[in-house]
């Protein structure tokens, strides 16, 4: 079968991405073999491609996210359409999903919807989503609305509730919330100036959850500790590498139900760019550029 492979020569600082013919996986107990239909290029895939994870072993097939069909495993699962994502092992120390077939733990997948939290968000919360027009941000907007939250979108556009370009301090939130502030901020951008402003707009007991940060880790942010503790605010990081594939599968089974009942929708056409497996190297090169958008590798 064909697969993308990360190869690192001795002494090299970063691996090389190539397309190779490799043996199809062999079924082992407790696993299934999935014929992969599509695999999105995840931000951590890009970091892995650049040699950013010292514990990755080589050669390695990348790809943390996938959708496909079960072709080997228990008889009652053959033909089942499934999807899933990885934790800290798949695509790092075991092969990922950017190949024609993949070996997956049986309980690490969820049924693919036919239609198709970290911040302890609850119904009627006011939720601010930064980067709401991106692939992750737009999904968070849908999740918030499906939970009964009032969702405010922050992008660099006047079409959304808060324009972070013309209003970097996010002062529009004062008017939108009657001065109360927001209960939750879902920060999908990780720009320190925006994160700092968002912290200042949290209501009493407000929580900010972030999934991105500057590569150096140094934000230069300043927090008024007295105000922070008196207002009982919280900052929460969300690191997907700390979760197992089984934990992700449980979450995705819950998402499947929401796709099925119509409270969630798949990403709109045009949000991502589809590329063939054979063009994987070019896709990674493009996905590595600023504001490149989402790329999805599809199999013939």
N, C-alpha and C positions, 0 to 999 in steps of 0.2 A: 504494500500500500504506500501511498505518498503521504509525507508528513513534513511540516516545517521543523527544523532542528537547530538548536543553538549549540554551536561547536566552539570550544575555547582551547586554543593552543597553549602549551606550557609557557608561562610568563606573560601572556596577553592580559591586558587590563579589562577588556570587554570581549564577549563572544562574537562569533559571526553567525548570521542567520542564513540557512541554506534550505533548499528543498531536496529531500532524499527519498529513496525507496527503502522502506524498512519492513520487517516482518509484521504481519497482522498480529495483534495481541492474542494470547492463548487464554481461554477461559479458566479461571481458578475458583475454588469454592467461595461463596459469599459475594461474588461479583457478577456483573453483566457486561456484555460487549455491546456498545452502541455505535451504530453507523451515524457519523456526525453530519448534520445538515448545515450548521452554521456555528461560528465561534467568534464572538466579539473580541476586539483587541482592548483589553483592560488596561487602565493606567499602570498597574503593577506589572503587566506584561511588557510594557514599554520600558519600565525601569529594569526589568530582568534582561531585556534585550540589550540594554546599555551596560550590563554588568553591575547593577545596583544592589544585588542581593548576594552577599558573600557565601551564604550557605547553599546556593543553587549548585547542583551537581551536573556534570556534563558527560556525554552529549544529552540534551534534554529537549523534548517537544514542549513548546510554550502553549499558552491558552488556558485561562481560568474559567471562562464562561462557555456554555455550549447548549445546543438543542439538537436532538436527533431521535433515532428510532432504535429500540432494543432488537438486536438480531440474534443474540445468544444469551442463554440464561434459563431460569425457570420457564416451563412451557406456558404458564399463564401470563408471562410478561412479554413474550415474543410479539413484535409488532406494536408494542406500546410506545407512544410518542412521549418523550421526556425532555426535561431541561434541568440545568443545575449550574453550580459554581463551586469553586474550590476554597480550601482553607490555606494552611501553610505548607502543605506537602505537594499536592497536584500542581504541576508546571514548575516545581522547584526541585523536589527530590524524587518525584515520580513523574511520568510523562503526562502532559496536558492534553488539550482537546483540539489542537490545530493540526488534525490528521484525519484521514478518511474514516478510521475506526479508533475507538478508545476503550480501555478497560476501566470500569467504574465500580466502586463498592455498591452493592445492590440498594442499600438504604441511603445512598448519597444523591438520589435523583428525585424529582417530583414530576407528577403528570403534567404534560404541557397543556395549557389552557386551549380549549377548542376555539375560543375567541382570541384570540390573540394573535421595640424602639428604645433606640438608645436614649432619647430625650424624655421618655415616659409621657409621650403625647396622649392627651385624652380629648374626648368630645368637647366641643365649644372652646377649646384653646385657640388663641390667635397665634398663627405660625408664620414666621417670615422665612422665605426660602431665597437664599442668595444664589445667583446663577440659575434662575428658574427656567431659563430657555435652553439649558444644556440637557444632555442625555440623562444625567443623574437628577438634576434639579427638576426637570419636567416630571420625572417619575415620582419624586418626593411631593410635588404639588398635588398629583393625583391621589397619592396615599393619604395626604392630609385631608383632602376634601372627602375622600371615601370614609374617613373616620369621624366626619362631622365637624371638622375644624374650620375656622375661618382662615384662609390662606392668603397671605400677601406676597406678591412676587417682586423680587428685586433683580433688575438687569440693567444694562446700559442703554435702555430704550424708554421713550416716553409712553410706549404702549402698555407698560406694566405699572404696578402700583408705586414703585420707587425706582427712580432713575439714578443709579449709583455714579454715573458720569457727571451729571449736573447737580446732584445732591449727595456728595460723598459722606456727609454726616448723618444721612438717612433721616433728616428732619421731617420728611413727609409722614413718617410713622406717628409723630405726635398728633397730627391732625386726624390721621386714619384711625387712631385708637383713643381719641379724646384725651390724650396725654397719659394714658395708662401704660403704654408700652406693649410689647409682645410677650406672650408666655413662652414661646419656643422659637429659637433661630436654628434652622438647618443650613449650615454653611457648607456649600459644595464647591466654593471657589478657593478659599484659603489665602486671600490677600489680606495682609495684616491690617491695613488701613480700614478695610470694610469690616473685618472681624472686630476691630476695636470699636468702631461706630456701632456695630450691632450689639455688643456687650452693653454699651451705654443706653440702648433702647429696650433692654429687658425689663419687664415688669417685676414686681415683688415675687420672689420665688421662681424667676425666669431661668430657663435652661438654654444653653447654646451647645449644640453638637456639631462637630466639624470632622470632615473626612479628608481634608487637604491642608497642606502647609508648605511654606517655602522649603526648598531642598536643604538649605543650611540649618533649618530648624529655628533660627533666630528671627523673631518677629519684630522686636523693638517695641512691643506693646507695653502699655502702662496701665495698671489697674489700680483704682482707688480702693484699697483693701477695706477701709472702713465702710464705704458705701456698699461694697460688694457683700460683706458679711451681714450688714444691717438689712440689706434687701434680699438676703438669702438666695443669691444667684448661684448658678452652677455652670462650669465648663466641662464638657464631656467629649473626649476623643472617641472616634469609632474606627478601629483598625480591623479590617476584614481578614487579615492574616492570622488573627488570634482565634478564629472560629474553625471548627471542623466541617468537613463536607456534609456530615450528618446533621449538624446544627443548621447549616444553610438549607439543606433539603427540607427540614421541618418548616423553616420560614417560607420557603418557596411553595410548599403545599398550601400554606395559608394564602399566599398571593394567588395561587391557581383558583381558589374559591372566589376571590374577588374579581378575577378576570371573567369567570364563568357567570357571575351574577350581574356583570356589566358595570360594577362600581369602579373598575380599573380598565383602561384601554392600552393596547400596545402602542409603541412609539409610532408617530405619523411618518409616512413616507417622506424622505428628504432629510430626516434627522440624522441618518447614517448613510455611509457609502459602502456598497457591497463590492467585494473584490474576490476573485478566484484564488484558490489555494496557491496556484502557480505564481501568482503575483504578490505573495505574502511579503517578500522583502520590500518591494516598493510601498506596500501598504504601511509597513512599520516605519519606513522612512518618512512618509507623509504624516502618519499619526503622531510622530515625535515633534512635529512643528507646532508652534503656538497657535491656538484657536483652529486647530485642524479639524475638529469635529470627530464623530465616532466612525470607526471602520469595522465592518463585519466581514470575516472571511467565510465564504460559502463554498460548499463542495459540489462537484458535478453530480 
